[in-house]
Amino acid sequence: MMAAVLADWRTAPVSPQVRAMLGFLETLSLTPESIGPADLQPVREAGVSDQAVRDAIAICAAFSMIVRLADSFEFKLRTPVEMAKDAGFLLKFGYK
């Protein structure tokens, strides 16, 4: 499903709530200055709670900030071997 969402969230097999939230987050990410109360209408009509909207906005903001910092400081991507090692660590110890 993730591949379908990344290819085109508009046609991916996701719930109406997820599709509405992704549309809102796309607008928030690409043209934040254009966001207004009317942009939340489709999200609310899809049945997404205000708390879920706040959570999604917080996650979007955090990722946007991390990406900007990574670009500014020229963070290097980890190699596949390093990522596998990290994944093993997280599976063993979890996030704390």
N, C-alpha and C positions, 0 to 999 in steps of 0.2 A: 504494500500500500504506500509506503514511504516514497518509492520510486515514482508512483503515479502522482502523488502530491507534489513532488519536486518537479515533475515534468509539466503538470498543469493542475493546480489545485481546483480549478473551476470544473474539471471533468473527472477528477479523482473520486473513487468510491468512498466518500466520507459522509458523515451525517450533515443534515442541514445546519446544525449548530456550528459544527467545525467549519463548514464552507462559509457561513456568514462571518465568523470570527476571522478567518483567513483573509477575507475581502477587506474587512475593517483594518486588520494589521498591515495589509499591503498599502492601503492609503496612508495609514499612520507612518509607515516607514518611508514611503517614497515622496509623499507630499504632506508632511505634518502640519504645515501652515493652513491647509485646506480643511482640516478636521473640524467638524461642528456637530451639534446635537443631532442633526438629521442623519449623520453617518451611523449613529447607533441604532436607528430605527430598524433596519433589516436584522441586526444582531438580536435586538429585543424580540422582534417578531418571530425569529427562529427559536426563541425560548432560552437564550443564554442569560444567565443571571448577572446582576450587576457585579457581584463578587467575582464571578468567572471573568467578566470583562476587565475588572481591575487587576486580577491575577495575570491575564494575558498581556495587558499593557505593561505591567511591571517586568514580565519576562522579556517582552519585546525591547523595552528600554534598556534592560541589562545587557542583552545580546548586542544591541546597537552600540552601546558604550564600549563593550569589550572589543568589538570589531574595529571601532575607531582607534582605540588604544593600540590594538595589535598592528594596525596599519601605520600608525604614527611611530611606534617603536620598532617597526620592522620585525615583528615576532617571526620566528622560523617554524615551519610546520614540522611535526615530529615524523620520523620515519615509520613505516609499517611495523618494523620490529619494536620500536619504542612504544608505539600505540598498543601493540599486543601485550607488552610488558605492563603498561599502565592499566589495561583492561583486566589483566590477571590480578593485579594489586587491588583494584576496585571491587572485583568479584569476591576476593578473599576478605577484605577489610571494610568495604562499603565506603560511603561518604560520611564523614564525621566533621 
